[in-house]
Amino acid sequence: MKPRIALIAHDKKKDDMITLAAEYLDFLQGCTLIATGTTGGRLANELGLTVDRKQSGPFGGDLQIGTMLVEGHIDAVIFLRDPMTPQPHEPDINALVRACDVHDVACATNISTAHMLLCHLKMAAKKKELT
Protein backbone atom coordinates (compact mmCIF):
# COMPACT_ATOMS: atom_id res chain seq x y z
CA MET A 1 0.00 0.00 0.00
CA LYS A 2 1.22 3.52 -0.83
CA PRO A 3 2.18 5.75 2.10
CA ARG A 4 -0.64 8.14 3.04
CA ILE A 5 0.84 11.48 4.03
CA ALA A 6 -0.98 14.57 5.32
CA LEU A 7 0.62 17.93 4.47
CA ILE A 8 -0.29 21.14 6.30
CA ALA A 9 1.59 24.43 6.53
CA HIS A 10 1.02 27.73 8.27
CA ASP A 11 1.06 30.71 5.90
CA LYS A 12 4.71 31.62 6.47
CA LYS A 13 5.75 27.98 5.96
CA LYS A 14 3.93 27.27 2.68
CA ASP A 15 7.00 28.15 0.59
CA ASP A 16 9.03 25.76 2.74
CA MET A 17 6.46 23.01 2.09
CA ILE A 18 6.74 23.56 -1.67
CA THR A 19 10.55 23.41 -1.47
CA LEU A 20 10.40 20.25 0.65
CA ALA A 21 7.91 18.56 -1.66
CA ALA A 22 10.00 19.49 -4.71
CA GLU A 23 13.02 17.73 -3.14
CA TYR A 24 10.97 14.53 -2.69
CA LEU A 25 8.83 14.92 -5.80
CA ASP A 26 9.55 11.48 -7.29
CA PHE A 27 8.69 9.77 -4.00
CA LEU A 28 5.61 11.90 -3.28
CA GLN A 29 4.19 11.17 -6.74
CA GLY A 30 3.82 7.56 -5.58
CA CYS A 31 2.11 8.46 -2.30
CA THR A 32 -1.46 9.27 -1.38
CA LEU A 33 -1.33 12.92 -0.37
CA ILE A 34 -3.92 14.72 1.74
CA ALA A 35 -3.58 18.43 2.43
CA THR A 36 -5.44 21.44 3.65
CA GLY A 37 -6.92 23.57 0.87
CA THR A 38 -4.37 26.27 0.17
CA THR A 39 -1.32 24.08 0.78
CA GLY A 40 -2.81 21.32 -1.37
CA GLY A 41 -3.65 23.78 -4.12
CA ARG A 42 -0.09 25.04 -4.25
CA LEU A 43 1.33 21.49 -4.26
CA ALA A 44 -0.95 20.59 -7.17
CA ASN A 45 -0.49 23.80 -9.17
CA GLU A 46 3.21 24.35 -8.65
CA LEU A 47 4.48 20.76 -8.58
CA GLY A 48 1.79 18.80 -10.41
CA LEU A 49 1.13 16.51 -7.44
CA THR A 50 -2.20 14.76 -7.03
CA VAL A 51 -3.60 15.89 -3.70
CA ASP A 52 -6.84 15.10 -1.88
CA ARG A 53 -7.58 18.68 -0.84
CA LYS A 54 -9.59 19.23 2.31
CA GLN A 55 -10.94 22.57 3.50
CA SER A 56 -8.45 25.32 4.22
CA GLY A 57 -7.20 25.39 7.80
CA PRO A 58 -9.49 28.22 8.98
CA PHE A 59 -12.49 26.24 7.68
CA GLY A 60 -11.60 22.99 9.43
CA GLY A 61 -9.28 21.20 7.02
CA ASP A 62 -7.00 20.19 9.88
CA LEU A 63 -10.05 18.67 11.61
CA GLN A 64 -10.94 16.71 8.49
CA ILE A 65 -7.38 15.37 8.38
CA GLY A 66 -7.58 14.60 12.10
CA THR A 67 -10.68 12.51 11.48
CA MET A 68 -8.92 10.56 8.73
CA LEU A 69 -5.97 10.01 11.08
CA VAL A 70 -8.19 8.70 13.89
CA GLU A 71 -9.91 6.36 11.42
CA GLY A 72 -6.53 4.90 10.35
CA HIS A 73 -6.31 6.54 6.91
CA ILE A 74 -3.13 8.58 7.52
CA ASP A 75 0.36 7.09 7.98
CA ALA A 76 2.30 10.30 8.62
CA VAL A 77 1.71 14.02 9.11
CA ILE A 78 3.92 16.90 8.10
CA PHE A 79 2.60 20.08 9.71
CA LEU A 80 5.06 22.90 9.12
CA ARG A 81 4.13 25.41 11.74
CA ASP A 82 5.25 28.94 12.37
CA PRO A 83 6.02 29.02 16.09
CA MET A 84 6.98 32.70 16.07
CA THR A 85 4.08 34.45 14.36
CA PRO A 86 1.06 32.12 14.00
CA GLN A 87 -1.99 33.93 12.71
CA PRO A 88 -5.41 33.63 14.39
CA HIS A 89 -6.95 32.14 11.24
CA GLU A 90 -4.38 29.32 11.00
CA PRO A 91 -5.11 25.81 12.23
CA ASP A 92 -4.14 24.91 15.79
CA ILE A 93 -1.51 22.21 15.75
CA ASN A 94 -2.11 20.93 19.30
CA ALA A 95 -5.17 18.77 18.63
CA LEU A 96 -3.62 17.15 15.56
CA VAL A 97 -0.32 16.43 17.33
CA ARG A 98 -2.27 14.94 20.24
CA ALA A 99 -4.16 12.67 17.83
CA CYS A 100 -0.84 11.62 16.26
CA ASP A 101 0.51 10.74 19.70
CA VAL A 102 -2.63 8.85 20.74
CA HIS A 103 -2.71 6.83 17.49
CA ASP A 104 1.08 6.42 17.15
CA VAL A 105 1.30 8.28 13.82
CA ALA A 106 4.58 10.01 12.95
CA CYS A 107 4.32 13.79 12.93
CA ALA A 108 6.95 16.28 11.73
CA THR A 109 6.53 19.92 12.70
CA ASN A 110 9.67 21.42 11.17
CA ILE A 111 11.84 20.97 8.08
CA SER A 112 14.47 18.84 9.81
CA THR A 113 12.01 16.26 11.11
CA ALA A 114 10.10 16.37 7.82
CA HIS A 115 13.30 15.40 5.97
CA MET A 116 13.90 12.55 8.41
CA LEU A 117 10.33 11.31 8.08
CA LEU A 118 10.29 11.45 4.28
CA CYS A 119 13.72 9.78 4.05
CA HIS A 120 12.50 6.96 6.27
CA LEU A 121 9.26 6.51 4.32
CA LYS A 122 11.16 6.56 1.03
CA MET A 123 13.62 3.90 2.24
CA ALA A 124 10.79 1.75 3.63
CA ALA A 125 8.94 1.98 0.30
CA LYS A 126 12.07 0.93 -1.62
CA LYS A 127 12.61 -1.96 0.77
CA LYS A 128 9.04 -3.16 0.12
CA GLU A 129 9.64 -2.99 -3.64
CA LEU A 130 12.66 -5.27 -3.29
CA THR A 131 10.85 -7.93 -1.29
KEPA-481947 format. One line per field, with one value per residue (C-alpha): residue number from 1; x, z, y. Coordinates in nm, 3 decimals, decimal comma, always signed. Example, Ala and Ser with C-alpha at 12.3 -4.5 7.8 and 13.67 -1.06 7.14 Angstrom:
BEGIN
n <- 1; 2;
east <- +1,230; +1,367;
up <- +0,780; +0,714;
north <- -0,450; -0,106;
//
This chain:
BEGIN
n <- 1; 2; 3; 4; 5; 6; 7; 8; 9; 10; 11; 12; 13; 14; 15; 16; 17; 18; 19; 20; 21; 22; 23; 24; 25; 26; 27; 28; 29; 30; 31; 32; 33; 34; 35; 36; 37; 38; 39; 40; 41; 42; 43; 44; 45; 46; 47; 48; 49; 50; 51; 52; 53; 54; 55; 56; 57; 58; 59; 60; 61; 62; 63; 64; 65; 66; 67; 68; 69; 70; 71; 72; 73; 74; 75; 76; 77; 78; 79; 80; 81; 82; 83; 84; 85; 86; 87; 88; 89; 90; 91; 92; 93; 94; 95; 96; 97; 98; 99; 100; 101; 102; 103; 104; 105; 106; 107; 108; 109; 110; 111; 112; 113; 114; 115; 116; 117; 118; 119; 120; 121; 122; 123; 124; 125; 126; 127; 128; 129; 130; 131;
east <- +0,000; +0,122; +0,218; -0,064; +0,084; -0,098; +0,062; -0,029; +0,159; +0,102; +0,106; +0,471; +0,575; +0,393; +0,700; +0,903; +0,646; +0,674; +1,055; +1,040; +0,791; +1,000; +1,302; +1,097; +0,883; +0,955; +0,869; +0,561; +0,419; +0,382; +0,211; -0,146; -0,133; -0,392; -0,358; -0,544; -0,692; -0,437; -0,132; -0,281; -0,365; -0,009; +0,133; -0,095; -0,049; +0,321; +0,448; +0,179; +0,113; -0,220; -0,360; -0,684; -0,758; -0,959; -1,094; -0,845; -0,720; -0,949; -1,249; -1,160; -0,928; -0,700; -1,005; -1,094; -0,738; -0,758; -1,068; -0,892; -0,597; -0,819; -0,991; -0,653; -0,631; -0,313; +0,036; +0,230; +0,171; +0,392; +0,260; +0,506; +0,413; +0,525; +0,602; +0,698; +0,408; +0,106; -0,199; -0,541; -0,695; -0,438; -0,511; -0,414; -0,151; -0,211; -0,517; -0,362; -0,032; -0,227; -0,416; -0,084; +0,051; -0,263; -0,271; +0,108; +0,130; +0,458; +0,432; +0,695; +0,653; +0,967; +1,184; +1,447; +1,201; +1,010; +1,330; +1,390; +1,033; +1,029; +1,372; +1,250; +0,926; +1,116; +1,362; +1,079; +0,894; +1,207; +1,261; +0,904; +0,964; +1,266; +1,085;
up <- +0,000; -0,083; +0,210; +0,304; +0,403; +0,532; +0,447; +0,630; +0,653; +0,827; +0,590; +0,647; +0,596; +0,268; +0,059; +0,274; +0,209; -0,167; -0,147; +0,065; -0,166; -0,471; -0,314; -0,269; -0,580; -0,729; -0,400; -0,328; -0,674; -0,558; -0,230; -0,138; -0,037; +0,174; +0,243; +0,365; +0,087; +0,017; +0,078; -0,137; -0,412; -0,425; -0,426; -0,717; -0,917; -0,865; -0,858; -1,041; -0,744; -0,703; -0,370; -0,188; -0,084; +0,231; +0,350; +0,422; +0,780; +0,898; +0,768; +0,943; +0,702; +0,988; +1,161; +0,849; +0,838; +1,210; +1,148; +0,873; +1,108; +1,389; +1,142; +1,035; +0,691; +0,752; +0,798; +0,862; +0,911; +0,810; +0,971; +0,912; +1,174; +1,237; +1,609; +1,607; +1,436; +1,400; +1,271; +1,439; +1,124; +1,100; +1,223; +1,579; +1,575; +1,930; +1,863; +1,556; +1,733; +2,024; +1,783; +1,626; +1,970; +2,074; +1,749; +1,715; +1,382; +1,295; +1,293; +1,173; +1,270; +1,117; +0,808; +0,981; +1,111; +0,782; +0,597; +0,841; +0,808; +0,428; +0,405; +0,627; +0,432; +0,103; +0,224; +0,363; +0,030; -0,162; +0,077; +0,012; -0,364; -0,329; -0,129;
north <- +0,000; +0,352; +0,575; +0,814; +1,148; +1,457; +1,793; +2,114; +2,443; +2,773; +3,071; +3,162; +2,798; +2,727; +2,815; +2,576; +2,301; +2,356; +2,341; +2,025; +1,856; +1,949; +1,773; +1,453; +1,492; +1,148; +0,977; +1,190; +1,117; +0,756; +0,846; +0,927; +1,292; +1,472; +1,843; +2,144; +2,357; +2,627; +2,408; +2,132; +2,378; +2,504; +2,149; +2,059; +2,380; +2,435; +2,076; +1,880; +1,651; +1,476; +1,589; +1,510; +1,868; +1,923; +2,257; +2,532; +2,539; +2,822; +2,624; +2,299; +2,120; +2,019; +1,867; +1,671; +1,537; +1,460; +1,251; +1,056; +1,001; +0,870; +0,636; +0,490; +0,654; +0,858; +0,709; +1,030; +1,402; +1,690; +2,008; +2,290; +2,541; +2,894; +2,902; +3,270; +3,445; +3,212; +3,393; +3,363; +3,214; +2,932; +2,581; +2,491; +2,221; +2,093; +1,877; +1,715; +1,643; +1,494; +1,267; +1,162; +1,074; +0,885; +0,683; +0,642; +0,828; +1,001; +1,379; +1,628; +1,992; +2,142; +2,097; +1,884; +1,626; +1,637; +1,540; +1,255; +1,131; +1,145; +0,978; +0,696; +0,651; +0,656; +0,390; +0,175; +0,198; +0,093; -0,196; -0,316; -0,299; -0,527; -0,793;
//
